[in-house]
């Protein structure tokens, strides 16, 4: 079973690509939380596990991460972009 990791920095509009953002700036979200990401992962149709005590290697403050289980049929890029779209919808 494939287990993907989604860090909040992947979706963060305040980060540059060099700092870890993986989605285009027009799809990025200001300061996403692991709760929003986990809810979006579940909306996409996968199981999500939140690990709050983890720190992205390019950051100093722990913001956590979300483990995505069972995403065998999607590439990581597609998964991250779909999650970013759902987080944006949740905020509206």
C-alpha positions in Angstrom: 0.0 0.0 0.0 1.3 3.4 -1.0 1.4 6.0 1.7 1.9 9.6 0.6 2.8 12.5 2.9 1.3 16.0 2.4 3.0 18.8 4.3 1.2 22.1 4.8 4.2 23.8 3.0 3.2 22.0 -0.2 0.1 24.2 -0.4 1.2 27.4 1.3 0.9 30.5 -0.8 3.5 32.3 1.4 6.2 29.8 0.4 8.2 29.8 -2.8 8.9 26.7 -4.8 12.4 26.5 -3.3 10.8 26.6 0.2 8.6 23.6 -0.6 5.4 24.8 -2.4 4.3 22.2 -4.9 1.2 23.8 -6.4 1.0 26.9 -8.7 0.7 30.1 -6.8 -2.9 30.7 -8.1 -3.9 27.3 -6.5 -2.0 27.8 -3.2 -3.7 28.7 0.1 -2.5 31.1 2.8 -1.3 29.1 5.9 -3.2 25.8 5.4 -3.7 23.6 8.5 -3.4 19.8 8.8 -7.0 19.7 9.7 -8.1 21.3 6.5 -5.7 19.1 4.5 -7.0 15.9 6.2 -10.6 16.9 5.5 -9.8 17.6 1.9 -8.0 14.2 1.5 -11.2 12.5 2.8 -13.3 14.5 0.3 -11.0 13.3 -2.5 -11.7 9.7 -1.3 -8.7 8.6 0.7 -8.0 7.9 4.3 -6.0 10.5 6.2 -3.9 10.3 9.4 -2.7 13.5 11.0 0.7 13.6 12.7 0.8 17.0 14.5 4.2 16.7 16.1 6.2 16.5 12.8 8.2 19.4 11.3 8.8 19.9 7.6 12.6 19.8 7.0 12.7 23.3 5.5 10.8 24.9 8.4 11.5 25.5 12.1 8.0 25.4 13.6 6.2 22.1 13.7 2.9 22.3 11.7 2.4 18.6 11.4 1.8 16.5 8.3 -1.0 14.3 6.8 -0.4 10.7 5.8 -2.6 9.7 2.9 -3.3 6.0 2.7 -4.6 4.0 -0.3 -3.7 6.5 -3.0 -2.3 3.9 -5.3 -4.2 5.1 -8.3 -3.0 8.8 -8.2 0.3 10.4 -8.6 1.6 12.7 -5.8 1.3 15.8 -8.0 -2.3 15.0 -8.9 -3.1 14.3 -5.2 -1.6 17.5 -3.9 -3.4 19.6 -6.6 -6.7 18.0 -5.8 -6.3 18.6 -2.1 -5.3 22.2 -2.7 -8.5 22.7 -4.7 -10.7 21.2 -2.0 -9.0 23.3 0.7 -9.8 26.4 -1.3 -13.4 25.2 -1.6 -13.6 24.6 2.2 -12.5 28.1 2.9 -15.1 29.7 0.7 
